[in-house]
Each structure stands twice: as C-alpha cells, then as structure tokens.
C-alpha cells in the first residue's frame, strides 16, 4: 500500500524519471515497492537502483546495485528527511555517478526546521540542490485528519495529538 501512495504522489506531480533510487538500507524496500506499484498502477516498468554502505570488492563489486544511473533521470525515495544527511549523501553519490536528479519523494514531511535555519529540512534540500521534494502527507495534514476524524480506536489520541503539537511548536517551521 505504501508503494502505491508514493507512486500516486509522483504520478500526480507529473515527475518524469527513468530510475528510482533507494538509499541503503531503508530505501531499498521503498524503491522496490514503488517500482512494483508504478507498474501495477500505470503499466510502465521503472528501473531500481540502490547503494551499499560499504564498497564490495568481490562479485559485481562497487557501491551501486541495480540499474545504471549515468545519464538517467533519477528519483530518490526515502521515508522522511530530518537533517537531510542521507539525501545529501545520495545526491553526492548519484551526481558523481553521472545521474540527473529530478526530485525526491518522502512519505512524511515532518515540517521540521533544518538546524537553526528558518527553512524546513525539505525546503533546505530544495534550495541547496535545486530539485523538488514531494511528500505523500505533511505533518499538519496528519494532525488535521486525526483532529477531525472519528479515530476512536487510537488509545490516548488526545495525548498523542498534544505531543505532536508540542513537537511542532518546538521544532517546526
């Protein structure tokens, strides 16, 4: 289901890409789920690529696994962006590998400040690298949904909402 949400968000945004890149390690199943959903939903096969944390010196070797990225339009997939460290590492790796990065997609935009900046971590990544960052949902949308929906099955919902608001007041933009 999560792969379908990512795919729909990118389809709705009209992003044109050749390869979906999932940063090691959590990005690997996300990229795979996305590619499967994309094919199921839109009938188009997309290549998948990911990096290793360490260089492999036997077998196929190297850091890149899967589709080649050189000269390809690459979309990065991740769960969230906090400080932007993983995205920065991925961008540096992909650019050095000859990729054209067309954007990043995350599941949740937590709308957090990037360090001491007035920008969110996502806005900082967009400013620093010049490509868009898309999200399935933003924190404010999640809070609004929980406030207005009949989600009675969540134990201590009011306390969870208060914690989310407090977190947003402390770290949000």
N, C-alpha and C positions, 0 to 999 in steps of 0.2 A: 504494500500500500504506500509506503514512504517513497519508493521509487516512482510510483505514479504521480505523487504530489510534486516531486522535483520535476518530472517530465512535463507536467501540465504547466508549471510556473514558467519554464523555459520556452515552451511552445507559445504560451500566451504573450511572452515578452518578444517573440519573434527573433530570437537569437539564432544565428547561423553558425554551426560548428561542425567539425569533422571528427574530433576525438574528445571523449570525456576522460578527464584525468582525476584520479582519486589519490590524494596524498596518503602515504603509508601512515598508519595502518588502518585507521577507521574509515578512510576514504575509499578503500578498495571495495568493500561490500556495497557502499553507497553508489559508486560508479557502476558496478555490475548490475545492481537493482535498477538504476536509472536507465542503463542501456537496454535491459530486458523490457522495462515498461515502455520506453520510447518505441521499440519495435512493435510491441503489442498494441499500443495506442495509435501510432502513426505510420506503421508499416515500413519504417526506414531503419536499417541497421546502422548503428554507430559504433566505431571502434573504441576500445577501452585501453587505458594505459595507467600505470601507477609506478611509483618509485619505491626503491628499497631504502631502508635506513642505513644499510652498510653496503659497500661495493662487494659484489660477488665475484670471486676470481676464478670460478670454475663453471662448467656448463655454458649457458649463454652469457654469463658474466655481466658486469656493469651495474648501473643503478636503475635503469629504465626497464620495465617489464610490460609486454603487450605491444600495442600499436606504436609505430614510429611517430614522432611529433614534429620533426623537422618540416617546415613549410606548411604545416597544418594549422587550421583554426581550432584552438583548444579551449574547452570549457572546464574550469576547475570545480569540483564538487566537494563540499565539506559539511559538517554538521552545524557548526557555529563559528563565528570569528570573535575572539576575545581580544587579544592584544594584536592579532594579525601576524604573529610569528610564523605559524605554519604556512599561511598564504604567501608570505614574503619568501620563505624557503622554496616553496613550489614555484613561484614566479621566477626566482633566480635560476633554479634548475631548468625550467622549461625554456626560458629565454636563451640560456646557454646552449640548449639543445636545438635551437632554431625554431621554436614554436611561436605562433602568433596567438596570444591570449585574447579571447573575445569576451571573457567575463568569468565570474564565479557565482555559484549558487549555493546557498546555505538553507538549512531547514528553518532556523530561528534567528531572527535579527533581535538580539537582546537590547539593542539601542544603548549600549554602554559607551562611556567616554573612552577615548584612546589615550590612556595615561592621564596626563594633566591637560590635555587639549580640550578645546570646546567642541571638537568634532567627535562623532561616534567612531568606533573602530572600523565600521564598514565605510563610512564617509572618508576616513583617513586612507584606507586602502584604495578607494576610488580616486582620491586626489593624488596619491603617490604614484599610482600605476596607470591611470587614465582608462581603465576599463570598468564597466558597471558590475555591481554586486547585487544579485537578486536573492530574495528570500521567499520561502513558502508562506511564512507568517512572521509578524513582528510582535514583540512583547506586548505593546499596547493593544493589539488586536486580541491576543490571548486573554489578557486581563478583562477586556470588554466582553468577550464571549463568556468567560466564567462569571462575570457580574450579572449578565442578562439572561443566561441560560438556566434551565432547571437541571442542574448537575448535582442532584441531591445525593448521589452515590459517593461523592468525594468526602471522605471524613475530614473534619476540621477545615472545610473550604474557606470560611471567613478568615481563619488564621493564616492559611496559605496565601490568600489574596493580600492580606495586610503585610506579610513578609515580602511578597513580590513588589508591592507599592514602596515599602521601605527600601528595598534593594534599588529600585528605580530612582528614588529620591537621592540616594547616596551615590550611585554610580552612573545614572542615566544622563543622556544629553537633553 
